[in-house]
Amino acid sequence: MASAATDLFLGKFVAILESEAASIAGVRDQVDEIKQELVFMKSFLEDADGGEQAHTQVEKAWVASVRDLANDVENTIDEFMYRVYEQRNGGRFSRWFHKTIHFPKHLWYKRRIANKLQKIAVAIRAIPERNQRYHGAAAVEVKSTSEDIRRWVQNQAESSLYQKEDELVGIEGDKNMLLGWLMDEAKHQIAVSVVGMGGSGKTTLVARTFKDDIVKRDFECYAWITVSQSYVIEDLLRRLIKEFHKGKREEVPADINAMSYNELLEILVNYLETKRYLIVLDDVWDVHLWDKIRFSFPDKQLGSRVMLTTRREDIASSSFGVESHVHKIQPLERGDAWELFSMKAFSSYQNKSCSPELLPLARELVEKCEGLPLAIVALSGLMSSKKSLTEWSTVYNSLNWHLTNNSLLEPMKMRILLFSFNDLPYRLKQCFLSCSLFPEDHVIVNNRLITLWIAEGFVEHVEGLTPEEVARGYLMELIFRNMLQQRFLGSLPACKMHDLLREIALSIAKEEKFCVVHDGGETVEETGALRLSIQTTNREIGSCTGISRLRSFLVFATGVSSFSFSNKLPFDLKLLKVLDLEDVPLDYLPDNLTSLFNLKYLNLRGTPITELPESIGQLRNLQTLNITLTKIVALPRGISKLLNLRHLLVGRFFSRKIIGVRIPSSINGEEFLRVDALSSPPPYLDRLELSGKLEKVPHWFCSLHSLAYLNLSGSRLEEDLLPHIEALPSLRSLWLDNASVRKELCFNRGFVKLRHLWVWDLALLNMITIEKGAMPNLEFIRIHDCLTLETLPQGIEDLTNLQGYRFDNASEKFKESIKEGGVDHPRMLLVDERCKKYA
C-alpha cells in the first residue's frame, strides 16, 4: 500500500535538506538524486495501490522495499529536524561547547545524515537490479490471476440465483418490500437500489426477488448481469443482449462479438422499447455507470424496472432521472443470525444442535459476525468440522490468523473487504487502516479521527478547503462505501468498524508494516510497523525495545484504576507524531513527553492529570492538544509558544455544565467566533451548536429553515437573539447557556414547534416574559443558575402543552416567590396542575 505522506514530505525534503546540507561535500548531489527517486517512488506506490492487487511474492517484496525506503527517507528528515532543534535549544553548555570547538553548522550530525542518505541511495539503486534478477516470468501470472479473482467473484455472485430456499433466513420482509416496488402499478420506469457492505446479503436478497414466480409472470423479459469493479461498457451491452435472448429462448445475433457500441446500443433499444423489462445490475462500483448505460434502457411507459446492488451509498442515492427507491440492508437479528449459523455448524451434531459446553463460544463467534450473513456462513462452515471445546477455543483465540490463512474463510475475506479496500483511493486506504488501531467495538468520535489523520499527513492539500473539511470528506466517503458504520456518541457524530473488517484490516496493516496492536503485557519488539496500539488491562506497559521508527502511539487501558509509564515513555520516540492517551488513568505525565519535537497530536482527554508542564511549549510542531475532561484548571504560560496549534480543546463537565480553564495573559480569550464569514448555511442543517463569544447574532440564523436543535454556549450576546429565531419553522429544542447578557428574555411570538427550552447561567437575567400565543407547543422548560431571576416567568401559566419543568440553583427570592404565600404561588399551582395531566 502506498504511503500517502510521500508527496507531503517531498516539499519538506527540498526546503530543509537542500538548504541545510548544501555545505557538506557530496550531500547536495545525494539530495538531488534522492529527490528525483522519491518522485518516482510516490508514483510507483500509487500505481501499486490503484492497479492490480494480486501480486506475486516477488512483486510484493519489491513494493515492500520501495515502501520501506520511502519511510526511511521521512524518518531521516524527521530525525534531522529533531537534531536541529536539539542543538538550537540545548543548554548553555551545549551551545558554548559547539561554538568553542567550531563545528560549522553542526557538522557532526550533518555527517550522520549524509551517511544515511548515502546508504539510502545505494539501496534505491539496488531495488531495480534485484527485481530484474528475480522477477522474470513471475509477472506473467499476475494479470491472469487478477482476472481469475474477478471471474471467481462474479461466479460467486451469480450462484446466488441458485441458492436453496431453506438456506436463507430473515429476508422475507425485505423481499416483499422489493416486490412491492417492482410490481407497482406506475407505468413509468423505476430504479431500485439495494445497498450494504460486502457480505450483507444484497445479491442474495435481489436474486430471491428476481427469481420469484410473480416477477417472472409480470415482466416480458428480464436480465441479470454482474458489473463489478472493472468493466467495459460494450461487454455489458453484449451480456444484456445475450441474457434477454436466453430468457426468451431466442437466437443471439451471430456477429454480436464483433459489433461496435452503437450497433449494440441499437439492438438493445430496439429489443426493449416495446417490452416491459426487468434488469438487475449487480455489484456496481462506478458512480458514473448509470450515465453510461441509461440510454440502453428506453422508458416507453410500460412499467419497466431497473435494480442495482452496490456497496456505495452515494451510488444508491444518485439521481437516476426517474423515480427511485433505496433499500439499505440491515444486519440479521440475533435470532436469525443464530439460526443461520446453526444450519451448517451443527448439521452433523446430535439433534443438529449445539452442545452446552460449546454454546458460549458459539454465541461469541456469531456476535463477532454482527449480523453479516456471509461471515456467518463462512464461519459456520469452518466450525462444522470442529467437535471439541479445544478446537473451538483455538479458532476463537486465533481468528485473525484464520481470516488471513484459512482457505475456508478466503471467500469471506475477499468479498467482504479486499474488493472494497482495493477500490479505495490510496489516501483513504491509510485512513481506513488507521481505524483498526482502536479496540474492537470502539465507537470513535469523528473529530478525533479527523485531527489524527491530519497529524499523520494522510490529508492532501485542496485549494479553498481547510484540512478538516478535506478529512471530513474522507470520513464521509468511507461511511458511504460502508467501510465504516455511522454512529453517535451522545450527541457527537462518530463511527465504528465492523469487528470482522477490523480483523482483516489488522492483518493487512501488519503485512504492510502500517500498524500493529499489542496487549500491554507482552514484550513489544521491533516489527518495522510505524504505528502501535497497546490495549491493556494492566497497570503498566511491558518492556518495549527497538521501536525507533514509531510515528503513532495509542494506549487503551480498560478495567484499571491507575496507570503509569514508570516515569518515562517506554522507548525512543523522537519521530513520534501522534500520542493518544484518551481515558488512560495516568498517575502522572511521563517526564520525556515534552522532548517529542515532531509531535503534532496529543490527546489527554479523560485522563486524571491535574496540570501541564511549563515545558509544553517545547512541542513546537503540535497542532492538536485535547485536555477536555481532565482535572486541569489552568494552562501554563508555555502554551503560548505552541505556534502551530490549530485545535486547543479544554473544559470539563460539572452538573452537565462545561467548566473552562484559566488561561495565561499571553492568550486572548475574548476573541469572537467568526461565524459571519459563512455567507449562507447548509440548506438542510438540522442541528447547530456554537460554543464561544458572538459579537452579534449571525445574519443567516433566520434562514435555518430545517434547524431542529440550537445550542448557544458562552455567546454572551448583547443583541436580542429571539427575534432572529422566533420564525424558524422546524426548531424543537433551544439551549441557551451563558448566551446573553441582557436583563430580559421576551418571547413575543413564534417558536411554533418548540418543545424544549433550557435557560442556563444568564448572569444578568431578571425577567422572562412569554406572551400569549408564543411557544404554543412547549412541553418542558428548565431554568438553571440564573441567580438574578427573582420571579416565575410571566405567562408560563398559559403554556397549555407544558408537561414538565425544573428550576435548579435558583435565587432565594425566586424560591420565596413560588412558595405558599409568595407572589407567584397561585401561578405556580396552575403550572403544577397542568403538568399533572401528563404525569
VOMI-778280 format. One record per residue (C-alpha): y, z, x. Coordinates in steps of 0.25 Angstrom, whole numbers, padded with zeros to 4 digits, always signed. Layout:
REM VOMI-778280
YZX ...
This chain:
REM VOMI-778280
+0000+0000+0000 +0014-0004+0005 +0024+0006+0010 +0036+0005+0001 +0044+0012+0011 +0043+0001+0021 +0055-0006+0017 +0063+0007+0015 +0061+0011+0030 +0063-0003+0035 +0078-0001+0034 +0077+0013+0039 +0070+0007+0051 +0080-0003+0054 +0092+0007+0052 +0087+0018+0060 +0077+0014+0071 +0085+0001+0075 +0098+0009+0078 +0091+0022+0083 +0081+0015+0092 +0088+0003+0097 +0092+0010+0110 +0078+0012+0115 +0072+0001+0122 +0062-0007+0115 +0063+0000+0102 +0073-0010+0095 +0062-0021+0097 +0052-0012+0091 +0061-0008+0079 +0063-0023+0076 +0049-0027+0077 +0044-0015+0068 +0055-0018+0058 +0050-0032+0056 +0036-0027+0055 +0040-0017+0045 +0046-0029+0036 +0032-0035+0037 +0025-0022+0035 +0032-0020+0022 +0029-0034+0017 +0015-0033+0021 +0013-0019+0014 +0020-0024+0001 +0011-0036+0001 -0001-0028+0003 +0003-0019-0008 +0006-0030-0018 -0005-0040-0015 -0020-0040-0015 -0025-0026-0015 -0040-0028-0012 -0038-0027+0004 -0050-0028+0013 -0052-0016+0022 -0045-0023+0034 -0033-0026+0025 -0032-0012+0020 -0032-0007+0035 -0021-0018+0038 -0012-0013+0027 -0014+0001+0031 -0010-0002+0045 +0003-0008+0041 +0006+0003+0031 +0003+0014+0042 +0013+0007+0051 +0024+0006+0041 +0022+0021+0038 +0023+0023+0053 +0036+0016+0055 +0042+0024+0043 +0037+0037+0049 +0043+0033+0063 +0056+0030+0056 +0056+0044+0049 +0052+0051+0062 +0063+0044+0069 +0073+0049+0059 +0067+0063+0060 +0069+0063+0075 +0083+0058+0074 +0087+0069+0064 +0079+0080+0072 +0087+0077+0085 +0101+0075+0078 +0099+0088+0070 +0091+0096+0081 +0096+0110+0086 +0108+0111+0096 +0098+0112+0108 +0091+0099+0104 +0104+0091+0103 +0108+0097+0116 +0095+0094+0123 +0094+0079+0119 +0109+0078+0122 +0107+0084+0136 +0095+0076+0140 +0101+0063+0135 +0091+0058+0126 +0099+0046+0121 +0098+0044+0106 +0085+0053+0106 +0077+0044+0115 +0065+0054+0115 +0062+0051+0100 +0066+0037+0100 +0056+0034+0111 +0046+0041+0102 +0050+0032+0090 +0049+0020+0100 +0035+0023+0103 +0031+0024+0089 +0038+0011+0086 +0030+0004+0097 +0017+0009+0092 +0020+0004+0078 +0024-0010+0083 +0011-0010+0091 +0003-0006+0078 +0011-0017+0070 +0007-0028+0079 -0008-0023+0079 -0010-0024+0064 -0010-0039+0062 -0019-0041+0074 -0029-0031+0069 -0028-0037+0055 -0031-0051+0061 -0042-0045+0069 -0050-0039+0057 -0044-0045+0045 -0052-0059+0046 -0059-0063+0033 -0058-0050+0026 -0045-0055+0019 -0052-0066+0013 -0059-0056+0004 -0046-0049-0001 -0042-0060-0012 -0055-0061-0018 -0057-0046-0018 -0044-0044-0026 -0048-0055-0035 -0061-0049-0037 -0054-0036-0041 -0045-0043-0051 -0057-0050-0057 -0064-0037-0058 -0053-0030-0065 -0052-0042-0075 -0067-0041-0078 -0066-0026-0080 -0054-0028-0090 -0061-0039-0098 -0074-0031-0098 -0067-0022-0108 -0069-0033-0118 -0084-0030-0118 -0083-0014-0117 -0093-0008-0127 -0086-0001-0139 -0094+0012-0136 -0087+0013-0122 -0073+0015-0128 -0067+0027-0133 -0053+0031-0138 -0048+0017-0140 -0049+0015-0155 -0035+0019-0159 -0029+0011-0149 -0037-0001-0153 -0033+0000-0167 -0019+0000-0163 -0020-0012-0155 -0028-0019-0166 -0016-0016-0176 -0006-0023-0167 -0015-0035-0165 -0019-0036-0180 -0004-0034-0184 +0000-0044-0195 +0012-0048-0188 +0011-0063-0185 +0020-0063-0172 +0014-0061-0158 +0012-0047-0154 +0009-0042-0140 +0001-0029-0138 +0001-0021-0124 -0009-0011-0120 -0004-0003-0108 -0010+0008-0100 -0015+0012-0086 -0027+0006-0079 -0040+0010-0085 -0033+0015-0098 -0041+0006-0107 -0031-0004-0110 -0040-0016-0109 -0052-0009-0116 -0043-0006-0128 -0038-0020-0129 -0052-0026-0127 -0057-0018-0138 -0046-0022-0147 -0047-0037-0143 -0062-0037-0146 -0060-0031-0160 -0066-0040-0171 -0053-0039-0179 -0046-0045-0167 -0056-0056-0165 -0055-0060-0180 -0040-0059-0181 -0036-0068-0169 -0039-0082-0168 -0040-0082-0153 -0040-0071-0142 -0040-0070-0127 -0041-0059-0117 -0036-0061-0102 -0035-0051-0091 -0021-0053-0083 -0022-0043-0072 -0012-0042-0061 -0014-0055-0055 -0014-0067-0064 -0010-0082-0065 -0004-0086-0078 -0011-0099-0079 -0024-0091-0077 -0021-0082-0088 -0018-0094-0097 -0031-0100-0094 -0039-0088-0097 -0032-0086-0110 -0035-0100-0114 -0050-0098-0110 -0051-0085-0117 -0045-0091-0130 -0055-0103-0130 -0066-0094-0126 -0064-0085-0138 -0064-0097-0147 -0076-0103-0140 -0067-0115-0137 -0068-0124-0125 -0058-0121-0114 -0049-0133-0109 -0057-0139-0097 -0046-0140-0087 -0039-0127-0090 -0041-0122-0076 -0032-0134-0071 -0021-0132-0081 -0007-0128-0078 +0001-0117-0084 +0008-0126-0094 -0005-0132-0098 -0012-0119-0100 +0000-0114-0108 +0000-0126-0117 -0015-0124-0120 -0014-0109-0123 -0001-0110-0132 -0008-0122-0140 -0020-0114-0142 -0013-0101-0147 -0002-0106-0155 -0010-0108-0168 -0019-0095-0166 -0018-0080-0168 -0022-0075-0154 -0024-0062-0146 -0022-0062-0131 -0025-0050-0122 -0019-0050-0108 -0026-0038-0101 -0021-0031-0089 -0007-0036-0088 +0001-0032-0076 +0013-0042-0075 +0025-0039-0084 +0029-0054-0084 +0015-0059-0089 +0020-0060-0104 +0031-0069-0100 +0022-0078-0092 +0011-0079-0103 +0018-0077-0117 +0021-0092-0118 +0006-0094-0119 +0005-0085-0132 +0012-0092-0143 +0017-0084-0155 +0015-0092-0168 +0016-0080-0177 +0001-0080-0179 -0001-0065-0175 -0005-0067-0161 -0007-0055-0151 -0006-0053-0136 -0011-0040-0130 -0010-0035-0116 -0015-0023-0107 -0007-0018-0096 -0005-0006-0087 +0010-0008-0087 +0019-0003-0098 +0030-0012-0094 +0021-0024-0097 +0016-0018-0110 +0030-0015-0115 +0036-0028-0111 +0044-0037-0120 +0034-0048-0125 +0043-0055-0134 +0034-0052-0146 +0030-0039-0154 +0023-0030-0144 +0015-0017-0145 +0011-0008-0133 +0000+0002-0133 -0001+0012-0121 -0015+0016-0118 -0017+0031-0119 -0027+0039-0111 -0040+0043-0118 -0040+0056-0126 -0049+0067-0119 -0060+0065-0129 -0061+0050-0128 -0060+0051-0112 -0072+0061-0112 -0080+0052-0122 -0077+0040-0113 -0081+0048-0100 -0094+0054-0106 -0099+0040-0111 -0102+0036-0097 -0102+0048-0088 -0113+0055-0097 -0121+0043-0102 -0133+0047-0094 -0132+0062-0096 -0140+0070-0106 -0134+0068-0120 -0124+0059-0113 -0114+0071-0112 -0108+0079-0100 -0116+0091-0095 -0108+0105-0096 -0107+0106-0081 -0101+0093-0079 -0091+0094-0091 -0079+0100-0083 -0079+0089-0072 -0082+0078-0082 -0070+0083-0090 -0061+0083-0078 -0065+0069-0074 -0061+0064-0087 -0048+0071-0087 -0045+0064-0074 -0046+0051-0081 -0035+0055-0090 -0040+0047-0101 -0041+0034-0093 -0053+0026-0099 -0056+0018-0086 -0056+0031-0078 -0065+0038-0088 -0075+0027-0088 -0075+0025-0073 -0077+0040-0070 -0088+0042-0081 -0096+0030-0075 -0095+0037-0061 -0099+0051-0067 -0110+0045-0075 -0119+0045-0062 -0115+0059-0059 -0124+0070-0064 -0122+0083-0057 -0110+0092-0056 -0109+0090-0041 -0108+0075-0043 -0097+0076-0054 -0089+0086-0045 -0090+0077-0033 -0084+0065-0041 -0073+0074-0047 -0069+0080-0034 -0068+0067-0027 -0063+0058-0038 -0052+0052-0029 -0063+0047-0019 -0072+0041-0031 -0060+0034-0036 -0058+0027-0023 -0072+0025-0018 -0082+0025-0030 -0085+0011-0035 -0088+0016-0049 -0073+0020-0050 -0068+0007-0043 -0065+0000-0057 -0056+0012-0061 -0049+0013-0048 -0046-0002-0049 -0042-0003-0063 -0034+0010-0065 -0026+0010-0052 -0027-0001-0042 -0023-0012-0051 -0011-0004-0056 -0008+0001-0042 -0009-0013-0035 +0001-0019-0045 +0012-0009-0041 +0023-0013-0032 +0022-0007-0019 +0033+0004-0021 +0026+0008-0034 +0013+0010-0027 +0019+0020-0018 +0026+0027-0029 +0013+0028-0037 +0004+0033-0026 +0014+0044-0023 +0011+0049-0037 -0003+0053-0032 +0004+0063-0023 +0005+0072-0036 -0006+0080-0041 -0016+0076-0052 -0010+0077-0066 +0004+0080-0060 +0016+0075-0068 +0027+0070-0059 +0041+0071-0063 +0047+0057-0061 +0059+0061-0053 +0050+0068-0043 +0043+0055-0041 +0055+0046-0040 +0062+0055-0030 +0049+0056-0022 +0047+0041-0022 +0062+0039-0017 +0060+0048-0006 +0047+0041-0001 +0054+0028-0001 +0046+0021-0012 +0058+0017-0020 +0065+0004-0016 +0080+0002-0016 +0084-0006-0028 +0099-0011-0029 +0106-0003-0040 +0096+0007-0043 +0094+0021-0037 +0081+0025-0030 +0078+0034-0042 +0079+0023-0052 +0070+0014-0044 +0060+0025-0042 +0060+0028-0057 +0057+0013-0060 +0045+0014-0051 +0040+0026-0059 +0042+0019-0072 +0034+0007-0066 +0023+0016-0063 +0023+0022-0077 +0024+0008-0083 +0012+0004-0075 +0004+0016-0080 +0002+0021-0066 +0009+0034-0069 +0009+0041-0083 +0023+0045-0089 +0024+0060-0091 +0035+0071-0093 +0036+0084-0086 +0044+0092-0096 +0056+0082-0099 +0055+0076-0085 +0049+0061-0084 +0036+0062-0076 +0024+0054-0073 +0009+0057-0070 -0002+0050-0062 -0015+0048-0069 -0026+0056-0062 -0035+0044-0058 -0023+0036-0054 -0019+0047-0045 -0033+0048-0039 -0034+0033-0036 -0019+0033-0031 -0022+0044-0021 -0034+0036-0015 -0025+0024-0013 -0014+0033-0007 -0023+0039+0002 -0029+0026+0007 -0015+0021+0009 -0010+0033+0016 +0000+0035+0006 -0003+0049+0002 -0014+0060+0001 -0016+0072-0007 -0022+0085-0002 -0026+0098-0006 -0017+0108+0001 -0030+0116+0006 -0035+0105+0014 -0030+0101+0028 -0021+0089+0028 -0023+0079+0039 -0017+0066+0044 -0021+0055+0034 -0009+0046+0036 -0004+0048+0022 +0011+0048+0020 +0011+0058+0008 +0004+0071+0006 +0002+0079-0007 -0004+0092-0006 -0009+0098-0019 -0014+0112-0016 -0017+0125-0023 -0016+0133-0010 -0004+0141-0006 -0003+0133+0007 -0005+0119+0012 -0017+0118+0022 -0015+0112+0036 -0009+0098+0038 -0010+0090+0050 -0004+0077+0055 +0003+0073+0043 +0014+0067+0051 +0017+0055+0042 +0019+0062+0029 +0031+0057+0020 +0028+0065+0007 +0022+0079+0006 +0020+0085-0008 +0014+0098-0012 +0008+0103-0025 +0004+0117-0025 -0003+0122-0038 -0008+0135-0042 -0002+0143-0031 +0010+0153-0032 +0015+0151-0018 +0014+0140-0007 +0019+0139+0008 +0019+0129+0019 +0017+0140+0030 +0031+0139+0034 +0031+0124+0037 +0027+0111+0031 +0013+0109+0035 +0015+0097+0044 +0025+0088+0051 +0033+0081+0040 +0045+0075+0047 +0043+0062+0040 +0041+0068+0026 +0050+0062+0015 +0044+0069+0003 +0041+0084+0001 +0037+0088-0013 +0034+0103-0015 +0037+0104-0030 +0032+0116-0037 +0025+0121-0024 +0027+0137-0024 +0033+0137-0010 +0035+0151-0004 +0046+0144+0005 +0050+0131+0011 +0044+0126+0024 +0052+0128+0036 +0052+0114+0041 +0056+0108+0027 +0070+0104+0032 +0065+0097+0044 +0059+0086+0035 +0070+0076+0039 +0064+0064+0032 +0062+0072+0019 +0068+0065+0006 +0062+0072-0005 +0060+0087-0006 +0054+0093-0019 +0054+0108-0020 +0055+0109-0035 +0048+0121-0042 +0046+0128-0029 +0050+0143-0028 +0059+0141-0016 +0072+0148-0016 +0081+0141-0006 +0082+0128+0002 +0085+0130+0017 +0099+0127+0023 +0092+0117+0032 +0088+0108+0019 +0100+0099+0024 +0091+0094+0035 +0084+0085+0025 +0094+0074+0027 +0085+0064+0020 +0082+0072+0008 +0084+0064-0005 +0078+0073-0016 +0078+0089-0016 +0071+0095-0028 +0073+0110-0029 +0072+0112-0044 +0065+0124-0050 +0065+0131-0037 +0072+0145-0034 +0083+0139-0026 +0096+0144-0031 +0106+0138-0021 +0106+0125-0012 +0109+0127+0003 +0121+0121+0010 +0112+0111+0017 +0109+0104+0004 +0122+0096+0006 +0116+0090+0019 +0106+0082+0011 +0114+0069+0011 +0102+0060+0006 +0099+0069-0006 +0098+0062-0019 +0091+0072-0028 +0094+0087-0028 +0086+0093-0039 +0089+0108-0041 +0089+0119-0052 +0079+0127-0059 +0076+0131-0073 +0079+0145-0079 +0076+0147-0094 +0076+0132-0096 +0089+0131-0089 +0092+0123-0076 +0098+0133-0065 +0105+0126-0054 +0107+0130-0039 +0119+0133-0031 +0124+0122-0022 +0132+0123-0009 +0147+0119-0010 +0143+0106-0002 +0137+0100-0014 +0146+0096-0026 +0138+0102-0038 +0149+0097-0048 +0146+0083-0048 +0145+0075-0061 +0133+0067-0065 +0138+0053-0064 +0132+0048-0077 +0143+0039-0081 +0138+0029-0071 +0128+0026-0081 +0135+0015-0090 +0124+0015-0101 +0112+0024-0102 +0098+0018-0104 +0097+0014-0119 +0085+0021-0123 +0088+0034-0115 +0082+0046-0123 +0083+0058-0114 +0095+0062-0105 +0096+0074-0096 +0109+0075-0088 +0110+0087-0078 +0123+0089-0071 +0138+0089-0074 +0145+0078-0082 +0159+0074-0081 +0159+0068-0095 +0150+0064-0106 +0143+0051-0101 +0149+0039-0109 +0135+0034-0112 +0130+0046-0119 +0134+0041-0133 +0125+0029-0131 +0112+0036-0129 +0106+0032-0142 +0092+0035-0138 +0094+0048-0132 +0086+0059-0138 +0088+0071-0127 +0100+0074-0120 +0101+0086-0110 +0114+0088-0102 +0113+0099-0092 +0125+0104-0083 +0134+0093-0089 +0146+0103-0091 +0153+0093-0099 +0168+0095-0103 +0168+0084-0113 +0161+0086-0127 +0147+0080-0126 +0143+0080-0140 +0152+0068-0146 +0145+0059-0136 +0131+0062-0140 +0132+0066-0155 +0129+0052-0160 +0117+0050-0151 +0106+0045-0161 +0094+0050-0154 +0098+0063-0148 +0088+0074-0151 +0090+0085-0140 +0103+0089-0134 +0103+0099-0122 +0116+0104-0117 +0114+0113-0104 +0128+0116-0098 +0132+0103-0103 +0146+0107-0108 +0158+0115-0104 +0164+0114-0118 +0166+0126-0127 +0161+0120-0139 +0149+0110-0144 +0153+0104-0157 +0142+0095-0164 +0151+0088-0173 +0142+0077-0178 +0130+0068-0174 +0117+0073-0166 +0109+0068-0178 +0096+0068-0171 +0098+0081-0162 +0086+0090-0163 +0088+0100-0152 +0101+0106-0145 +0101+0114-0133 +0114+0120-0128 +0113+0128-0115 +0123+0134-0105 +0136+0129-0111 +0145+0139-0104 +0158+0138-0112 +0152+0134-0125 +0157+0144-0136 +0155+0135-0149 +0144+0126-0154 +0148+0118-0167 +0139+0110-0176 +0146+0102-0186 +0139+0099-0199 +0130+0087-0198 +0129+0087-0183 +0115+0089-0177 +0108+0088-0191 +0094+0088-0185 +0096+0099-0175 +0083+0107-0174 +0085+0116-0162 +0097+0122-0155 +0097+0131-0142 +0109+0137-0136 +0107+0144-0122 +0116+0150-0112 +0129+0147-0120 +0135+0161-0117 +0149+0157-0123 +0144+0153-0136 +0147+0164-0146 +0143+0159-0159 +0132+0151-0166 +0134+0136-0166 +0143+0133-0178 +0135+0124-0188 +0121+0128-0183 +0118+0133-0197 +0120+0119-0202 +0109+0113-0194 +0099+0111-0205 +0087+0106-0196 +0089+0117-0186 +0075+0123-0183 +0078+0132-0171 +0088+0138-0161 +0089+0146-0148 +0101+0154-0143 +0098+0159-0129 +0106+0167-0120 +0118+0167-0130 +0131+0176-0128 +0131+0189-0135 +0142+0185-0145 +0133+0173-0149 +0121+0183-0151 +0130+0192-0159 +0135+0181-0168 +0122+0177-0173 +0116+0192-0175 +0117+0198-0189 +0132+0201-0191 +0136+0191-0182 +0146+0180-0186 +0135+0169-0184 +0123+0177-0190 +0124+0170-0204 +0123+0156-0198 +0112+0161-0189 +0104+0165-0201 +0106+0151-0207 +0101+0145-0194 +0089+0154-0193 +0085+0151-0208 +0086+0136-0205 +0077+0137-0193 +0067+0146-0200 +0064+0134-0209 +0058+0127-0197 +0051+0139-0190 
